[in-house]
Amino acid sequence: MSKFDEVVAKAAEQLKKVGVSADETLLRAVAKSQGPSIYLKDASLVSCGDDAELKRVEDNFIVKKLGVTDKIAIKNALEGACSKFKDIRQKMRVAFYYVLVKDLKKESVFK
């Protein structure tokens, strides 16, 4: 199994823990869009307790990648994702972003 496949499998497992059934094709596309950062310990995780981190997620992923600019929708999506992952200490960026894509209904960006 390649490193990429391992990351995707771990992300799918984490999604299952929070009650999300992942579409593997979409999950792989979300993972691929993050480039080599998915292999770096710190860059591969999201911290909901760090406002600067959440602002980076908003600016670099939600606005730039997904094209969402509605501040209320962004706030609700981030709060929803953080709430969904609240019991998981190390939130995988791939899984976290997958939830954001689904919540914001932006699957078409990855097709």
HELIX and SHEET records of a PDB file:
HELIX    1   1 LYS A    3  LYS A   17  1                                  15    
HELIX    2   2 GLU A   24  SER A   33  1                                  10    
HELIX    3   3 GLY A   35  TYR A   39  5                                   5    
HELIX    4   4 ASP A   51  ARG A   56  1                                   6    
HELIX    5   5 VAL A   57  VAL A   63  3                                   7    
HELIX    6   6 LYS A   71  LYS A   84  1                                  14    
HELIX    7   7 ARG A   93  ASP A  103  1                                  11    
HELIX    8   8 GLU A  107  PHE A  110  5                                   4    
SHEET    1   A 2 LEU A  45  VAL A  46  0                                        
SHEET    2   A 2 LYS A  91  MET A  92 -1                                        
END                                                                             
